[in-house]
Each structure stands twice: as structure tokens, then as C-alpha cells.
């Protein structure tokens, strides 16, 4: 494990009522300790998962729209709003890694097409010539290696359940020599054994058991009693 902790620099905050400091998880004084090589951020949309993950990427020197330290391309609104207001503690500090952001992955794939020599690090084929899910797996299989930190923002967005399992296998193969911090809504990914899960719906952010996550509870209830859940969902007021 490389990244040990994250601390919000409260004294530097210009306006606690403005974004991103108004996000409840941030307002509560985001302070995170990482105890595992695999950590998941969970919480509803808008809970601050992506904002903090993006801030970590910024502090690592990764492109905040997706990429590593040596990727340079322009994307609107790709700057981290929180990046200058956190402190990271490392042991040891590393500079190798990658930030994968599902919502801006298209821009990263387009950037790679302008640098054909770089495609060899991603399987040798344009990511645009593959399905979205295939392109994600090409990135995971060919770009990810040891002694690095990988920040993944909703990687399940383009992955079928089978390919989410394939991602879990990749993580397992690298876990002893790499660190993963992943923001996700996927109960499949969250099931990774002995992972640390941080709940952004709790203020301050706190660790939570897999079986206590809303993702697990709702998915299990739906699978075990689908018709009852749908009946309640569609029931008239």
C-alpha cells in the first residue's frame, strides 16, 4: 500500500458554502485513512466520491479527465475543484499510476488516437475501434501493472457482469504490488474479498461492511423477491 491517508486542509477553504466544500462529506471534514490495497468509495450520486477521487488524481499529477502523468489533452471542466485543498500522506511516495474516469473516457481514447505510438501500451488497437466494455478491459489488461496506484471512477459503467468479474481478477493479480481506489455503484465489484469500503453517505465518511451497503441490500432484496419489490415500486399512492 502506498497512499496512507487524505486530509482536508480546512484552514485554506475560501467559502464553506460554495462547491465543492458544500458537499456534506467534504463539509464534515473529509479525512480518510487507507488500510487496504483495495478501497471502494460508495454513496449516492452527488455524495462526493468522484470529487475526492479526482482530487487524489490531481495531487498524483494524473490528468483529471483520465490518464497518467504524461498525458496532456484539453477537456472542458476537467480541473479538480478540490485538488488544492487536500494533503496526501504516502509511504512510500510513488508517481506511477492512472486515473480512469468513465464519463470522460471517450476523450482519453481520442487523445490516444493522436499518438499512435502510445497505442502499444493499450493493446495496439484504437480504443474507439472496440466496444466500450472491450476498450475498458484493454486499458485494464495492457496499461495496468505493478508498483502503481490506480484510481477508477465508476469502471462498471461499460462492463457487463461477466466483465466486472474479469476486472476483479485483474485487481487480484496486481493487488500485492499495486493500490486501487475505486468509486463504484456495483455490488459485484464491492464484493472483492477483504476490501475496505468507505461510505460517503455517512458524515463524516466512515467504513462500512459489504453486507451493510445499500447496494448489497437493495440488490439482494430485488433478486430474492423481484415481484414483491416491483409491486411496491409501481403501487399507486
PASEBA-1860 file (N, C-alpha, C; in nm, 3 decimals):
! residues 237
1> XXXXXXXX> 0.085/-0.118/0.000/0.000/0.000/0.000/0.089/0.124/0.000 ~ 0.051/0.225/-0.078/0.132/0.344/-0.095/0.067/0.467/-0.033 ~ -0.056/0.496/-0.074/-0.128/0.610/-0.017/-0.188/0.568/0.116 ~ -0.150/0.640/0.222/-0.193/0.603/0.357/-0.312/0.682/0.407 ~ -0.317/0.812/0.371/-0.426/0.893/0.425/-0.448/1.019/0.341 ~ -0.563/1.077/0.360/-0.602/1.202/0.295/-0.660/1.294/0.401 ~ -0.620/1.419/0.397/-0.670/1.517/0.494/-0.713/1.644/0.422 ~ -0.832/1.692/0.455/-0.880/1.819/0.401/-0.812/1.934/0.474
9> XXXXXXXX> -0.756/2.028/0.398/-0.689/2.144/0.456/-0.795/2.251/0.488 ~ -0.859/2.236/0.601/-0.974/2.320/0.635/-0.939/2.468/0.642 ~ -0.819/2.499/0.689/-0.781/2.639/0.703/-0.766/2.712/0.571 ~ -0.755/2.638/0.462/-0.736/2.701/0.330/-0.867/2.719/0.254 ~ -0.978/2.670/0.309/-1.105/2.674/0.238/-1.156/2.818/0.228 ~ -1.182/2.868/0.106/-1.225/3.008/0.091/-1.369/3.033/0.130 ~ -1.458/2.938/0.100/-1.601/2.958/0.125/-1.667/2.822/0.145 ~ -1.704/2.792/0.270/-1.758/2.660/0.301/-1.896/2.637/0.239
17> XXXXXXXX> -1.960/2.742/0.192/-2.093/2.727/0.133/-2.090/2.713/-0.018 ~ -1.971/2.717/-0.076/-1.959/2.703/-0.221/-1.911/2.562/-0.256 ~ -1.940/2.520/-0.381/-1.895/2.390/-0.429/-1.743/2.392/-0.445 ~ -1.671/2.285/-0.409/-1.718/2.155/-0.362/-1.726/2.143/-0.210 ~ -1.699/2.255/-0.139/-1.693/2.249/0.006/-1.830/2.234/0.070 ~ -1.934/2.259/-0.011/-2.071/2.244/0.039/-2.119/2.099/0.035 ~ -2.046/2.011/-0.034/-2.081/1.869/-0.035/-2.074/1.817/0.108 ~ -2.180/1.752/0.159/-2.180/1.711/0.300/-2.058/1.634/0.345
25> XXXXXXXX> -2.009/1.541/0.262/-1.892/1.461/0.301/-1.769/1.549/0.315 ~ -1.759/1.653/0.234/-1.646/1.746/0.242/-1.666/1.843/0.357 ~ -1.788/1.893/0.370/-1.819/1.988/0.478/-1.790/1.927/0.615 ~ -1.812/1.795/0.626/-1.789/1.728/0.753/-1.640/1.712/0.784 ~ -1.555/1.752/0.688/-1.411/1.747/0.712/-1.351/1.617/0.665 ~ -1.352/1.595/0.534/-1.303/1.470/0.477/-1.163/1.437/0.527 ~ -1.152/1.327/0.597/-1.024/1.276/0.644/-1.031/1.124/0.632 ~ -0.950/1.069/0.543/-0.958/0.927/0.513/-0.828/0.857/0.546
33> XXXXXXXX> -0.839/0.737/0.600/-0.723/0.650/0.621/-0.743/0.524/0.539 ~ -0.641/0.487/0.466/-0.649/0.369/0.380/-0.574/0.255/0.447 ~ -0.643/0.144/0.468/-0.582/0.031/0.538/-0.569/-0.092/0.449 ~ -0.608/-0.080/0.323/-0.606/-0.195/0.232/-0.553/-0.152/0.097 ~ -0.502/-0.247/0.020/-0.459/-0.217/-0.116/-0.577/-0.199/-0.210 ~ -0.697/-0.235/-0.166/-0.818/-0.217/-0.246/-0.922/-0.146/-0.161 ~ -0.957/-0.025/-0.201/-1.055/0.056/-0.128/-1.165/0.100/-0.223 ~ -1.289/0.089/-0.177/-1.404/0.134/-0.256/-1.469/0.254/-0.190
41> XXXXXXXX> -1.509/0.351/-0.273/-1.593/0.462/-0.229/-1.736/0.430/-0.272 ~ -1.831/0.433/-0.178/-1.971/0.410/-0.211/-2.054/0.527/-0.161 ~ -2.170/0.544/-0.222/-2.260/0.652/-0.182/-2.345/0.694/-0.300 ~ -2.448/0.770/-0.272/-2.538/0.815/-0.378/-2.468/0.914/-0.470 ~ -2.529/0.936/-0.587/-2.477/1.037/-0.678/-2.476/1.172/-0.606 ~ -2.367/1.246/-0.620/-2.356/1.375/-0.554/-2.301/1.369/-0.414 ~ -2.262/1.249/-0.368/-2.213/1.235/-0.231/-2.067/1.276/-0.215 ~ -1.997/1.297/-0.327/-1.859/1.344/-0.319/-1.754/1.242/-0.356
49> XXXXXXXX> -1.795/1.121/-0.394/-1.699/1.014/-0.427/-1.605/1.057/-0.539 ~ -1.664/1.100/-0.650/-1.584/1.136/-0.767/-1.501/1.261/-0.741 ~ -1.556/1.354/-0.664/-1.485/1.479/-0.634/-1.356/1.451/-0.558 ~ -1.364/1.364/-0.459/-1.245/1.332/-0.381/-1.149/1.245/-0.460 ~ -1.202/1.151/-0.538/-1.115/1.067/-0.621/-1.039/1.154/-0.723 ~ -1.108/1.250/-0.780/-1.048/1.343/-0.875/-0.940/1.427/-0.807 ~ -0.964/1.468/-0.683/-0.866/1.546/-0.608/-0.740/1.464/-0.582 ~ -0.757/1.335/-0.553/-0.641/1.248/-0.535/-0.563/1.239/-0.666
57> XXXXXXXX> -0.635/1.223/-0.778/-0.569/1.217/-0.909/-0.490/1.344/-0.935 ~ -0.547/1.457/-0.900/-0.481/1.586/-0.920/-0.351/1.592/-0.840 ~ -0.356/1.549/-0.714/-0.238/1.551/-0.630/-0.132/1.452/-0.678 ~ -0.176/1.345/-0.745/-0.082/1.246/-0.801/-0.018/1.296/-0.929 ~ -0.071/1.404/-0.986/-0.021/1.455/-1.112/-0.080/1.388/-1.233 ~ -0.190/1.313/-1.214/-0.258/1.248/-1.326/-0.352/1.347/-1.394 ~ -0.382/1.322/-1.520/-0.480/1.406/-1.590/-0.616/1.384/-1.525 ~ -0.681/1.491/-1.484/-0.806/1.476/-1.409/-0.927/1.443/-1.495
65> XXXXXXXX> -0.909/1.434/-1.627/-1.014/1.381/-1.713/-0.986/1.235/-1.749 ~ -0.874/1.184/-1.698/-0.836/1.047/-1.725/-0.699/1.037/-1.787 ~ -0.614/0.954/-1.728/-0.481/0.934/-1.780/-0.378/0.926/-1.669 ~ -0.251/0.927/-1.709/-0.142/0.921/-1.614/-0.066/1.054/-1.610 ~ 0.059/1.049/-1.569/0.137/1.173/-1.553/0.179/1.234/-1.685 ~ 0.188/1.154/-1.789/0.242/1.203/-1.917/0.135/1.221/-2.024 ~ 0.011/1.231/-1.983/-0.098/1.251/-2.079/-0.143/1.396/-2.073 ~ -0.140/1.464/-2.188/-0.176/1.606/-2.194/-0.278/1.629/-2.306
73> XXXXXXXX> -0.399/1.667/-2.268/-0.502/1.699/-2.366/-0.606/1.785/-2.298 ~ -0.683/1.858/-2.379/-0.779/1.953/-2.325/-0.920/1.894/-2.320 ~ -0.985/1.911/-2.206/-1.124/1.871/-2.190/-1.191/1.979/-2.106 ~ -1.308/2.024/-2.149/-1.380/2.127/-2.074/-1.411/2.078/-1.933 ~ -1.396/2.168/-1.836/-1.434/2.142/-1.696/-1.364/2.018/-1.641 ~ -1.236/1.999/-1.676/-1.165/1.881/-1.627/-1.077/1.912/-1.507 ~ -1.075/2.038/-1.462/-0.991/2.074/-1.350/-1.053/2.031/-1.217 ~ -0.970/1.987/-1.126/-1.019/1.944/-0.995/-1.052/2.064/-0.908
81> XXXXXXXX> -1.175/2.067/-0.857/-1.217/2.179/-0.772/-1.163/2.166/-0.630 ~ -1.125/2.046/-0.591/-1.082/2.020/-0.453/-0.932/1.991/-0.443 ~ -0.867/1.974/-0.557/-0.730/1.925/-0.558/-0.630/2.004/-0.475 ~ -0.646/2.136/-0.469/-0.552/2.219/-0.395/-0.582/2.227/-0.246 ~ -0.686/2.158/-0.201/-0.731/2.171/-0.062/-0.722/2.040/0.015 ~ -0.643/1.946/-0.036/-0.621/1.822/0.038/-0.472/1.795/0.050 ~ -0.436/1.716/0.151/-0.298/1.671/0.168/-0.299/1.518/0.170 ~ -0.207/1.458/0.093/-0.194/1.313/0.089/-0.070/1.271/0.165
89> XXXXXXXX> -0.081/1.161/0.239/0.034/1.104/0.309/0.069/0.970/0.247 ~ 0.197/0.956/0.209/0.243/0.837/0.137/0.350/0.763/0.218 ~ 0.360/0.632/0.191/0.471/0.554/0.246/0.483/0.423/0.168 ~ 0.568/0.419/0.065/0.646/0.530/0.010/0.566/0.607/-0.095 ~ 0.616/0.726/-0.131/0.553/0.806/-0.237/0.586/0.742/-0.372 ~ 0.484/0.728/-0.456/0.505/0.678/-0.591/0.443/0.775/-0.690 ~ 0.490/0.768/-0.813/0.438/0.858/-0.916/0.376/0.782/-1.032 ~ 0.383/0.651/-1.028/0.329/0.569/-1.137/0.183/0.535/-1.108
97> XXXXXXXX> 0.101/0.537/-1.212/-0.039/0.501/-1.194/-0.127/0.559/-1.303 ~ -0.258/0.559/-1.276/-0.354/0.601/-1.379/-0.487/0.636/-1.312 ~ -0.552/0.737/-1.369/-0.687/0.775/-1.327/-0.783/0.744/-1.441 ~ -0.875/0.651/-1.417/-0.974/0.616/-1.518/-1.109/0.673/-1.479 ~ -1.160/0.761/-1.565/-1.288/0.827/-1.538/-1.384/0.787/-1.649 ~ -1.489/0.713/-1.614/-1.578/0.658/-1.715/-1.642/0.765/-1.802 ~ -1.683/0.877/-1.741/-1.761/0.975/-1.816/-1.677/1.053/-1.917 ~ -1.544/1.053/-1.902/-1.459/1.124/-1.999/-1.365/1.029/-2.072
105> XXXXXXXX> -1.394/0.900/-2.066/-1.307/0.800/-2.129/-1.300/0.821/-2.280 ~ -1.408/0.868/-2.340/-1.410/0.894/-2.484/-1.300/0.993/-2.523 ~ -1.284/1.097/-2.442/-1.183/1.198/-2.471/-1.042/1.140/-2.460 ~ -1.022/1.052/-2.361/-0.892/0.989/-2.347/-0.863/0.900/-2.468 ~ -0.962/0.824/-2.513/-0.943/0.738/-2.630/-0.911/0.820/-2.754 ~ -0.976/0.936/-2.769/-0.949/1.025/-2.883/-0.807/1.079/-2.875 ~ -0.763/1.113/-2.755/-0.626/1.161/-2.735/-0.525/1.055/-2.778 ~ -0.549/0.929/-2.741/-0.457/0.823/-2.779/-0.446/0.808/-2.930
113> XXXXXXXX> -0.555/0.832/-3.001/-0.553/0.820/-3.147/-0.462/0.924/-3.211 ~ -0.431/1.032/-3.140/-0.339/1.132/-3.194/-0.193/1.094/-3.167 ~ -0.174/0.986/-3.091/-0.040/0.940/-3.057/-0.032/0.790/-3.083 ~ -0.032/0.750/-3.211/-0.035/0.607/-3.245/0.072/0.523/-3.177 ~ 0.190/0.583/-3.152/0.297/0.507/-3.087/0.259/0.468/-2.944 ~ 0.167/0.546/-2.885/0.125/0.515/-2.749/0.027/0.400/-2.740 ~ -0.034/0.364/-2.853/-0.135/0.258/-2.852/-0.076/0.122/-2.813 ~ 0.055/0.106/-2.829/0.116/-0.023/-2.795/0.101/-0.053/-2.646
121> XXXXXXXX> 0.083/0.052/-2.567/0.062/0.031/-2.424/-0.083/-0.004/-2.391 ~ -0.168/-0.003/-2.491/-0.311/-0.029/-2.471/-0.361/-0.140/-2.564 ~ -0.271/-0.229/-2.603/-0.310/-0.343/-2.686/-0.285/-0.324/-2.833 ~ -0.236/-0.206/-2.875/-0.200/-0.183/-3.014/-0.315/-0.153/-3.107 ~ -0.433/-0.129/-3.052/-0.552/-0.105/-3.134/-0.630/0.013/-3.076 ~ -0.679/0.100/-3.165/-0.755/0.216/-3.118/-0.867/0.173/-3.024 ~ -0.880/0.242/-2.914/-0.988/0.212/-2.821/-1.124/0.242/-2.882 ~ -1.128/0.333/-2.981/-1.253/0.366/-3.049/-1.299/0.254/-3.143
129> XXXXXXXX> -1.208/0.163/-3.177/-1.243/0.052/-3.267/-1.295/-0.068/-3.189 ~ -1.312/-0.050/-3.061/-1.363/-0.156/-2.975/-1.492/-0.110/-2.909 ~ -1.569/-0.204/-2.861/-1.687/-0.166/-2.784/-1.639/-0.097/-2.658 ~ -1.731/-0.027/-2.592/-1.695/0.046/-2.471/-1.636/-0.049/-2.367 ~ -1.701/-0.162/-2.347/-1.653/-0.259/-2.249/-1.519/-0.319/-2.288 ~ -1.500/-0.349/-2.417/-1.372/-0.401/-2.464/-1.261/-0.301/-2.442 ~ -1.290/-0.173/-2.469/-1.189/-0.068/-2.451/-1.148/-0.056/-2.305 ~ -1.245/-0.064/-2.214/-1.213/-0.059/-2.071/-1.119/-0.173/-2.034
137> XXXXXXXX> -1.151/-0.295/-2.081/-1.069/-0.410/-2.046/-0.931/-0.403/-2.111 ~ -0.923/-0.344/-2.231/-0.793/-0.324/-2.294/-0.705/-0.235/-2.206 ~ -0.767/-0.131/-2.152/-0.694/-0.042/-2.061/-0.647/-0.120/-1.939 ~ -0.738/-0.195/-1.875/-0.703/-0.266/-1.753/-0.595/-0.372/-1.779 ~ -0.609/-0.445/-1.889/-0.517/-0.556/-1.918/-0.379/-0.510/-1.962 ~ -0.373/-0.402/-2.039/-0.246/-0.363/-2.101/-0.177/-0.246/-2.031 ~ -0.252/-0.160/-1.968/-0.191/-0.040/-1.908/-0.157/-0.060/-1.761 ~ -0.230/-0.149/-1.693/-0.212/-0.164/-1.550/-0.097/-0.261/-1.521
145> XXXXXXXX> -0.012/-0.225/-1.423/0.100/-0.309/-1.384/0.128/-0.293/-1.236 ~ 0.248/-0.332/-1.196/0.283/-0.333/-1.055/0.343/-0.198/-1.012 ~ 0.357/-0.182/-0.880/0.414/-0.063/-0.819/0.350/0.065/-0.872 ~ 0.219/0.072/-0.856/0.144/0.187/-0.908/0.016/0.202/-0.827 ~ -0.047/0.319/-0.841/-0.177/0.344/-0.780/-0.277/0.369/-0.891 ~ -0.392/0.303/-0.883/-0.494/0.313/-0.986/-0.623/0.367/-0.924 ~ -0.671/0.475/-0.982/-0.792/0.543/-0.935/-0.899/0.523/-1.041 ~ -1.006/0.454/-1.007/-1.109/0.419/-1.104/-1.242/0.480/-1.062
153> XXXXXXXX> -1.301/0.559/-1.150/-1.428/0.625/-1.122/-1.539/0.557/-1.202 ~ -1.618/0.476/-1.133/-1.729/0.400/-1.189/-1.687/0.317/-1.311 ~ -1.590/0.228/-1.294/-1.544/0.145/-1.406/-1.651/0.050/-1.457 ~ -1.752/0.023/-1.376/-1.858/-0.069/-1.418/-1.951/-0.010/-1.522 ~ -1.935/0.121/-1.553/-2.028/0.190/-1.643/-2.042/0.120/-1.778 ~ -1.934/0.058/-1.827/-1.940/-0.007/-1.959/-1.916/-0.157/-1.950 ~ -1.917/-0.212/-1.830/-1.882/-0.353/-1.813/-2.005/-0.438/-1.782 ~ -2.021/-0.546/-1.855/-2.124/-0.645/-1.823/-2.086/-0.712/-1.692
161> XXXXXXXX> -2.179/-0.783/-1.628/-2.142/-0.855/-1.505/-2.023/-0.947/-1.524 ~ -2.015/-1.017/-1.638/-1.902/-1.107/-1.662/-1.771/-1.029/-1.668 ~ -1.775/-0.911/-1.730/-1.652/-0.833/-1.742/-1.618/-0.761/-1.612 ~ -1.716/-0.738/-1.528/-1.685/-0.687/-1.395/-1.607/-0.793/-1.316 ~ -1.645/-0.920/-1.335/-1.570/-1.028/-1.271/-1.429/-1.036/-1.328 ~ -1.414/-1.010/-1.458/-1.281/-1.009/-1.520/-1.195/-0.899/-1.459 ~ -1.255/-0.783/-1.430/-1.182/-0.675/-1.365/-1.137/-0.717/-1.226 ~ -1.223/-0.787/-1.153/-1.185/-0.834/-1.019/-1.063/-0.925/-1.026
169> XXXXXXXX> -1.058/-1.007/-1.130/-0.943/-1.097/-1.144/-0.814/-1.018/-1.171 ~ -0.824/-0.913/-1.253/-0.708/-0.828/-1.280/-0.660/-0.762/-1.151 ~ -0.755/-0.711/-1.072/-0.719/-0.649/-0.945/-0.648/-0.750/-0.855 ~ -0.701/-0.872/-0.850/-0.642/-0.976/-0.766/-0.499/-1.007/-0.808 ~ -0.474/-1.010/-0.938/-0.340/-1.041/-0.989/-0.239/-0.932/-0.952 ~ -0.287/-0.809/-0.934/-0.197/-0.696/-0.908/-0.197/-0.650/-0.763 ~ -0.288/-0.703/-0.684/-0.314/-0.647/-0.551/-0.191/-0.637/-0.463 ~ -0.102/-0.733/-0.469/0.013/-0.732/-0.379/0.115/-0.624/-0.413
177> XXXXXXXX> 0.110/-0.571/-0.535/0.209/-0.473/-0.578/0.148/-0.343/-0.629 ~ 0.018/-0.328/-0.618/-0.049/-0.206/-0.665/-0.161/-0.171/-0.568 ~ -0.201/-0.045/-0.570/-0.311/0.002/-0.485/-0.424/0.051/-0.574 ~ -0.546/0.014/-0.537/-0.664/0.052/-0.613/-0.759/0.130/-0.522 ~ -0.807/0.244/-0.570/-0.913/0.319/-0.504/-1.022/0.339/-0.608 ~ -1.141/0.287/-0.580/-1.245/0.275/-0.682/-1.377/0.332/-0.631 ~ -1.432/0.428/-0.704/-1.568/0.478/-0.676/-1.664/0.395/-0.759 ~ -1.763/0.335/-0.696/-1.849/0.242/-0.769/-1.989/0.234/-0.710
185> XXXXXXXX> -2.083/0.189/-0.795/-2.218/0.153/-0.752/-2.240/0.003/-0.766 ~ -2.139/-0.071/-0.808/-2.156/-0.212/-0.843/-2.146/-0.304/-0.722 ~ -2.252/-0.378/-0.689/-2.241/-0.475/-0.580/-2.147/-0.590/-0.613 ~ -2.121/-0.613/-0.743/-2.025/-0.717/-0.781/-1.884/-0.673/-0.744 ~ -1.845/-0.553/-0.786/-1.711/-0.505/-0.754/-1.692/-0.490/-0.603 ~ -1.796/-0.442/-0.535/-1.785/-0.422/-0.390/-1.761/-0.553/-0.315 ~ -1.792/-0.665/-0.380/-1.776/-0.795/-0.315/-1.633/-0.845/-0.310 ~ -1.539/-0.766/-0.360/-1.398/-0.808/-0.359/-1.356/-0.842/-0.216
193> XXXXXXXX> -1.291/-0.957/-0.196/-1.261/-1.003/-0.060/-1.167/-0.910/0.017 ~ -1.206/-0.883/0.141/-1.125/-0.806/0.237/-1.097/-0.662/0.193 ~ -1.178/-0.610/0.101/-1.160/-0.471/0.059/-1.212/-0.377/0.167 ~ -1.156/-0.257/0.170/-1.206/-0.151/0.257/-1.315/-0.076/0.180 ~ -1.429/-0.055/0.244/-1.539/0.017/0.181/-1.569/0.141/0.265 ~ -1.561/0.259/0.202/-1.587/0.385/0.270/-1.719/0.443/0.222 ~ -1.809/0.470/0.315/-1.945/0.514/0.286/-1.954/0.666/0.288 ~ -1.980/0.724/0.171/-1.987/0.870/0.158/-2.125/0.925/0.194
201> XXXXXXXX> -2.219/0.837/0.225/-2.350/0.882/0.271/-2.351/0.902/0.422 ~ -2.242/0.866/0.487/-2.225/0.887/0.631/-2.132/1.007/0.650 ~ -2.169/1.093/0.744/-2.090/1.215/0.765/-2.048/1.225/0.911 ~ -1.918/1.216/0.938/-1.810/1.205/0.841/-1.805/1.069/0.773 ~ -1.731/1.062/0.665/-1.717/0.937/0.590/-1.667/0.828/0.684 ~ -1.729/0.709/0.673/-1.693/0.601/0.764/-1.687/0.468/0.690 ~ -1.613/0.375/0.747/-1.603/0.242/0.688/-1.733/0.166/0.710 ~ -1.769/0.080/0.615/-1.893/0.004/0.622/-1.869/-0.138/0.573
209> XXXXXXXX> -1.941/-0.233/0.629/-1.934/-0.372/0.583/-2.007/-0.386/0.450 ~ -1.958/-0.479/0.368/-2.020/-0.505/0.238/-2.169/-0.532/0.253 ~ -2.205/-0.618/0.349/-2.344/-0.657/0.366/-2.433/-0.544/0.418 ~ -2.371/-0.437/0.466/-2.448/-0.324/0.516/-2.463/-0.212/0.413 ~ -2.399/-0.225/0.298/-2.412/-0.122/0.195/-2.551/-0.128/0.133 ~ -2.603/-0.012/0.097/-2.734/-0.007/0.034/-2.732/-0.082/-0.099 ~ -2.618/-0.082/-0.167/-2.605/-0.152/-0.295/-2.632/-0.302/-0.277 ~ -2.573/-0.359/-0.173/-2.594/-0.502/-0.146/-2.737/-0.529/-0.100
217> XXXXXXXX> -2.786/-0.448/-0.008/-2.919/-0.471/0.049/-3.027/-0.465/-0.058 ~ -3.023/-0.360/-0.143/-3.126/-0.346/-0.247/-3.115/-0.455/-0.352 ~ -2.992/-0.487/-0.392/-2.974/-0.590/-0.495/-3.020/-0.725/-0.443 ~ -2.985/-0.758/-0.322/-3.026/-0.887/-0.265/-3.178/-0.895/-0.253 ~ -3.238/-0.788/-0.204/-3.384/-0.788/-0.189/-3.452/-0.804/-0.324 ~ -3.401/-0.736/-0.427/-3.461/-0.744/-0.559/-3.447/-0.885/-0.615 ~ -3.330/-0.945/-0.603/-3.308/-1.078/-0.660/-3.386/-1.185/-0.587 ~ -3.406/-1.169/-0.458/-3.476/-1.270/-0.380/-3.628/-1.257/-0.389
225> XXXXXXXX> -3.677/-1.137/-0.419/-3.823/-1.118/-0.423/-3.856/-1.010/-0.525 ~ -3.822/-1.038/-0.650/-3.835/-0.939/-0.756/-3.979/-0.889/-0.770 ~ -4.076/-0.980/-0.772/-4.214/-0.938/-0.797/-4.268/-0.851/-0.685 ~ -4.231/-0.883/-0.562/-4.277/-0.803/-0.449/-4.218/-0.662/-0.455 ~ -4.090/-0.653/-0.487/-4.025/-0.522/-0.495/-4.088/-0.438/-0.605 ~ -4.112/-0.499/-0.722/-4.171/-0.425/-0.833/-4.315/-0.385/-0.802 ~ -4.385/-0.472/-0.732/-4.523/-0.440/-0.694/-4.526/-0.318/-0.604 ~ -4.433/-0.312/-0.508/-4.427/-0.197/-0.419/-4.383/-0.072/-0.495
233> XXXXX> -4.291/-0.089/-0.588/-4.239/0.023/-0.665/-4.347/0.087/-0.751 ~ -4.430/0.002/-0.814/-4.530/0.051/-0.909/-4.664/0.079/-0.844 ~ -4.674/0.053/-0.715/-4.800/0.071/-0.645/-4.843/0.217/-0.645 ~ -4.969/0.241/-0.669/-5.020/0.380/-0.671/-5.026/0.433/-0.528 ~ -5.002/0.562/-0.517/-5.009/0.627/-0.384/-5.153/0.626/-0.333
END
